[in-house]
Amino acid sequence: MMTKLNTAMTVSDRIRNRVRKGLTTTVAMTAGLSLALGSGIARADQKIDASLKSASGFLLAQQQPKGMFGTQFPMAMTSLAILSLAAAGNQPSDPTPQGQAMRKGIDYILLPENQTKDGYFGKVDNSRMYGHGITTLMLSEMVGMGADDKQDALMRQKLKLGVQLILRAQAMRKPEISSGGWLYEPDSAGADLSVTCWQTMAMRAAQNAGMEVPREAVDKVVGYMKRMYMPVPGSTGANAAGGFGYSAPSTETSTTSEGLLAMQVCGQYDAKETIAAGNHLLQVDINKASHPFYTFYYYAQGMYQRGGKYAEAAKKLIPEIILPKQQADGSFLGEDEGGGKVYTTTMAMLALAVKNHFLPIYQR
């Protein structure tokens, strides 16, 4: 498991360095490889690229004068917008409308009033630990790629405080079933899979970015995840299927997708729970999942991590489901989870942009 983790971190560093040197080269390489693999793949990629471009235009139109994207849960939605623009091939130092929007969005996140003295990002907009995890994840992915040294230094400072709060919240005394996870507030005495997955992504991305994260914290997440696991009744053998539940063992599609990605981010690529979750997701109709855009995001990323037939299934299915949901203005129509069209659009972009592999946290 340590070998897997170290390999993942090495790949992340390599991608981060490559992005620093210029995403235009990476985009050209990706396009060239796609064309070499056949015109069918090239056409599919072109459709996705066109969709990402249109969605990026929609996001830029939603940016407010202060830098936030949209008006609902501005810390969380601005962070998701920045991550989405990065996943589409942009960076804050680019002299483009996208780069300028990312810089302005990061500056908004870094305002003194948007993080409490103890490091909490989720209070100012009431996005709670959801927003805290998302914002900490964004800073982890963007640190080292800021518009200038000053912005980078401030990102690292804010990121350190954000990670420390995540670790303190995990260490709160909780019932055994919730131990190792997170809930809505830093001092919550429970846990659910949704909040836990955002903190897990943030924590591991921060570790990749050089922040100190004790091995024990990752092990505790794995323990929590395994307590949320349940096998599909009657499913045995090499294709045994199982899933993860929200606050108790279950096999719901949305939470199984979350668990699949979180387990792999924690290095549990070969765990029986991880393998079973991938098998289960091959068999279900994700278009019928509750919280669809949330599910699309985790499904796309988690199945890509699995590789092989799992990645191929997601590569075919995700564009088929998501692209028809895009509207003329570039947004995506669907259940908005309280974040409006900024939320659905960013989730769709992060799911579709898996093919680019730009964000370090999502590398195999």
Summary of the structure (lengths in Angstrom):
residues: 364
radius of gyration: 19.0
end to end distance: 13.5
largest distance: 57.3
contacts: 1335
relative contact order: 0.13
helix: 66%
strand: 3%
